[in-house]
Amino acid sequence: MHLADRLDGEPLSLEHGAPFRLVVPDLYAYKSVKHVSTIRLRRDFRRGLADRQTLAHPRGRVALEERGRGLPGPIYRVIYRALIPATLWYYRRFTTRAAERE
């Protein structure tokens, strides 16, 4: 883990988690920290609410493709790739309608 205060040599912007952002390079972004408001040191570990209520993998390590519980990592890759065309179609439809309303 790294506690960053700069991005590409420049101070972090609010959009990037200023004044500090905790970076966890080995985890998928959905498992990483977005903003730091408090740092507490603990002796025990408590699973977060999202981990308790979803099928998210408890660690989410990129190298091992830990994306969810129940299915092997490579299966998620196949599923996600199959969803790309539908996702792009929906995105284009949504942005076109939003632009028409303006």
C-alpha positions in Angstrom: 0.0 0.0 0.0 1.1 3.6 -0.7 -0.3 6.8 0.7 0.0 9.2 -2.3 -0.2 13.0 -2.3 0.8 13.5 -6.0 -0.1 12.2 -9.4 2.4 12.6 -12.2 4.4 15.0 -10.1 1.5 17.3 -9.4 -0.6 17.6 -6.2 -3.7 15.4 -6.2 -6.9 17.1 -7.3 -10.2 16.5 -5.4 -11.3 14.2 -8.2 -8.3 12.0 -7.5 -8.7 11.8 -3.8 -6.8 14.9 -2.5 -5.2 15.6 -0.2 -4.1 11.9 0.2 -5.1 8.7 -1.5 -4.3 5.2 -0.5 -3.1 3.2 -3.5 -3.2 -0.6 -3.4 -1.6 -1.6 -6.7 -2.3 -5.4 -6.5 -6.0 -5.1 -6.1 -8.8 -4.4 -8.6 -10.0 -0.8 -8.3 -13.3 -1.8 -6.9 -11.4 -3.2 -3.9 -9.1 -0.2 -3.5 -9.7 2.9 -1.4 -11.0 6.0 -3.2 -10.5 8.7 -0.5 -8.8 8.8 2.9 -10.6 10.6 5.7 -9.2 8.8 8.7 -6.5 6.3 9.4 -7.0 3.9 12.3 -4.6 1.2 13.3 -6.3 -2.0 14.4 -5.2 -5.4 15.8 -8.2 -7.3 14.3 -9.8 -7.3 10.9 -13.5 -6.6 10.2 -15.0 -7.2 6.8 -16.7 -4.2 5.3 -20.5 -3.9 4.6 -20.1 -4.4 0.9 -18.1 -7.5 1.3 -20.7 -9.0 3.7 -23.7 -8.2 1.4 -22.3 -9.0 -2.1 -20.5 -11.8 -3.9 -17.4 -9.7 -4.2 -14.1 -11.6 -3.6 -12.7 -10.8 -0.1 -9.3 -9.8 -1.6 -9.7 -9.0 -5.3 -6.0 -9.6 -6.3 -5.4 -8.8 -10.0 -2.7 -11.4 -10.5 -5.0 -14.2 -9.4 -8.1 -12.8 -11.2 -10.1 -12.8 -7.9 -13.2 -11.0 -9.1 -16.0 -12.8 -7.2 -16.9 -15.7 -5.0 -18.1 -18.9 -6.5 -16.6 -18.9 -10.0 -13.0 -19.2 -11.1 -11.5 -15.8 -12.2 -11.1 -16.6 -15.9 -14.9 -17.3 -16.1 -15.6 -13.7 -15.2 -13.3 -12.5 -18.0 -15.5 -14.5 -20.5 -18.7 -13.1 -19.0 -17.4 -9.5 -19.0 -16.2 -9.7 -22.6 -19.6 -11.0 -23.7 -21.2 -8.0 -22.0 -19.1 -5.3 -23.7 -21.3 -4.9 -26.8 -24.5 -4.5 -24.8 -22.8 -2.1 -22.4 -21.5 0.1 -25.3 -25.0 0.1 -26.9 -26.6 1.1 -23.7 -24.0 3.8 -23.0 -24.4 5.3 -26.6 -28.2 5.2 -26.3 -28.1 7.0 -22.9 -25.6 9.7 -24.0 -27.5 10.3 -27.2 -30.7 10.8 -25.4 -29.1 13.0 -22.8 -27.5 15.2 -25.5 -30.9 15.5 -27.3 -32.5 16.8 -24.1 -30.0 19.7 -23.8 
